[in-house]
C-alpha cells in the first residue's frame, strides 16, 4: 500500500508511520518509531503534521501522550480540501495572469523562436494559428501539407477555423489538389471567409508552408516534418509586404464572401 499512499501525496516515511499507526491503534511516538525503524525525531515531526491534518488525534493517558489514528475516511476530506485549494489557486492565477504576461513581455528582447518536430509539432502550430485575432496569410503547396497532416486538418483544424470565422488569404501553388482543397473546404455554406490566388507551379513552387498571423510567423517543411514559430513584430511586419507583393502579381482572386 506504500506506493498507493505515495500517489495520494504521502512521503514514504509518512506512509510507513500512517500504516504503523493503523496497525497499532492508540500508541506512543516511541512505539511508532520502533515499528517503522525511523528515528523518534522524524516520527514526531510526521505525527505533528498528521495531527494538524486531523489524520491523527492527540490523546493522553495521565501525562503520557498517545497517538490515535482517525478513521481512514478522513483521507477523503483531505482530497476534497486539496481540490478546493487547487481551484483557489487556479482562480488566483487567472486573476493575475494578464499582469504577469504583460510584465514578461516587457522584458523580452529580440526574437522568440519555438521549434517543433513531427506531426504533434504541426498540430501545436495549427492550434496556435487558431488563436489569431487578425487576418491570416498563408503561402504554400497545400498538397504537401495535406499529405503530412490531412487527417488532423479535416477533423480538428478546419472545423474550428470555420466555427471561429477566421479570415484567411491563401497563395497556393496551382495544383488539382489545391483547387479541390479550396472547393471542398471553403466553397460551402458557413465556412470561414477566405480569398485565394493560385500561382503557376512552373513559375514558383515551394515545399515550405508559410503562415503570417498577428506578430507571429510559422514555417513548416512537410518534407522533413520540421517547423518553427517566430514571434517578433518586426519579422511579421517585414514579411507581410512580401506576401502583398506576390498577391498583387498572382492574378485573379477567388473568394467565398
SULZISUL-V562696 format. One line per field, one symbol per residue. phi: phi as a letter, one per 30 degrees, with the letter a starting at -180 (. if undefined). psi: psi as a letter, one per 20 degrees, with the letter a starting at -180 (. if undefined). burial: I if it has 24 or more other ideal C-beta (glycine too) atoms within 12 Angstrom, else O. A space follows every 50 residues. Layout:
BEGIN
phi = ???
psi = ???
burial = ???
END
This chain:
BEGIN
phi = .eedddddjdddddddddddddddidacdddddddcicdddddedddddd dddidcccbbcicddbcbddeedddddddddddddddddddddddceedd ddddddcdbidcbccbbiddddddddddedddcbdccbbacdedddddbe ddeddbddedddddhddbccccedbdddddedddcbdbdicddabbbcce dddabbcdccbcbhcbbcbbcedbhcabcccaddddddddddddddedcc jdccbcb
psi = ighghhhiiqrggggggghghhhhbprrhghgghhijqqhgggghggggh hhikhqqprqncippqpoqqpiihhhhgghghghgghghgggghgighgg gggghhiqqbqoppqqpahhgghhghhhhiiqjrppppornhhhghhgkh ggghhggggggghilppqppopporhhghgggghihlrqlrqqqqqqppp hhgopqhpoppppcjqppppnhhjkqqqpoophggghhhghgghggghji bpqqrk.
burial = OOOOOOOOOIOOIIIIIIIIIIOIOOIIIOIIIOIIOIOOOOIIOIIOOI IOIOIIOOOOOOOOOIIIIIOOOOIOOIOOOOOOOOOOOOOOOOOOOOOO OOOOOOOOOOOOOOOIOOOOIIIIIIOIIIOIOOIIIIIIIIIIIIOIII OIIOOOIIOOIIOOOIIIIIIIIIIOIIOOIIOOIIOOOOIIOIIIIIIO OOOOOIIIIIIIIIIIIIIIIIOOIOIIIIIIOOIIOOIIOOIOOIIOOI OOOOOOO
END
